[in-house]
């Protein structure tokens, strides 16, 4: 059982694949955000490598999730030097 001050992090990687295979998922997540998760100590992270899908279907004006983001990050590939540091 979680303590009340613990933060919950729910991350969904490659969200476009999920949304394309199950179109109602954005509306379901929107309802959970509005009804269940609004006052919770929770982060929902949606990741996707299709920038056009994420911009249009997740962040777009017609998306059920529109207006519910708190941050947006564009992750770029490592440079050669950054990769070298990992080795």
C-alpha positions as CSV (number, residue, x, y, z in Angstrom):
1,X,0.0,0.0,0.0
2,X,1.3,3.5,-0.9
3,X,1.8,6.1,1.7
4,X,-0.2,9.3,1.1
5,X,2.9,11.4,0.3
6,X,4.4,9.0,-2.2
7,X,4.3,10.1,-5.8
8,X,2.9,7.6,-8.4
9,X,4.5,7.7,-11.8
10,X,2.7,6.0,-14.7
11,X,4.7,5.9,-17.9
12,X,3.3,4.6,-21.2
13,X,6.0,4.3,-23.9
14,X,5.1,4.4,-27.6
15,X,1.7,5.7,-26.9
16,X,0.9,6.1,-30.6
17,X,0.8,2.3,-31.0
18,X,-1.6,2.0,-28.1
19,X,-3.8,4.8,-29.3
20,X,-3.9,3.4,-32.9
21,X,-4.8,-0.1,-31.7
22,X,-7.4,1.1,-29.2
23,X,-8.7,4.6,-30.2
24,X,-10.9,5.2,-27.1
25,X,-7.8,5.2,-24.8
26,X,-7.3,9.0,-25.0
27,X,-10.9,9.5,-23.8
28,X,-10.5,6.9,-21.1
29,X,-7.3,8.6,-19.8
30,X,-9.0,12.0,-20.0
31,X,-11.9,10.8,-17.8
32,X,-9.4,9.3,-15.3
33,X,-7.4,12.5,-15.1
34,X,-10.6,14.6,-14.6
35,X,-12.4,12.2,-12.2
36,X,-9.8,10.1,-10.4
37,X,-6.3,11.5,-10.7
38,X,-6.9,15.2,-10.4
39,X,-6.1,15.5,-6.7
40,X,-3.6,12.7,-6.6
41,X,0.2,12.9,-6.3
42,X,0.7,11.4,-9.7
43,X,2.6,11.9,-12.9
44,X,1.4,10.4,-16.2
45,X,4.1,10.3,-18.8
46,X,3.1,9.6,-22.4
47,X,6.0,8.9,-24.7
48,X,6.1,8.4,-28.5
49,X,8.6,8.4,-31.3
50,X,6.0,9.7,-33.8
51,X,6.2,13.4,-33.3
52,X,3.3,14.2,-35.7
53,X,1.0,11.8,-33.8
54,X,2.0,13.1,-30.4
55,X,1.5,16.8,-31.5
56,X,-1.8,16.1,-33.3
57,X,-3.5,13.3,-31.4
58,X,-2.2,14.0,-27.9
59,X,-1.4,17.7,-27.7
60,X,-3.8,18.9,-30.5
61,X,-6.9,21.1,-29.8
62,X,-9.3,18.3,-30.8
63,X,-7.6,15.7,-28.5
64,X,-9.4,14.6,-25.4
65,X,-6.1,15.2,-23.6
66,X,-5.8,18.8,-24.8
67,X,-5.0,21.2,-22.0
68,X,-4.0,18.5,-19.5
69,X,-0.2,18.5,-20.0
70,X,2.1,20.1,-17.5
71,X,5.3,19.7,-19.6
72,X,6.5,18.7,-23.0
73,X,10.0,17.5,-23.9
74,X,11.7,16.7,-27.2
75,X,14.4,14.1,-26.5
76,X,17.2,14.2,-29.1
77,X,19.7,11.4,-29.8
78,X,22.9,11.3,-27.9
79,X,25.9,13.0,-29.5
80,X,29.0,11.0,-30.1
81,X,30.6,12.4,-26.9
82,X,27.6,11.6,-24.9
83,X,27.6,8.0,-26.1
84,X,31.2,7.7,-25.3
85,X,30.6,8.8,-21.7
86,X,28.1,5.9,-21.3
87,X,30.8,3.3,-22.2
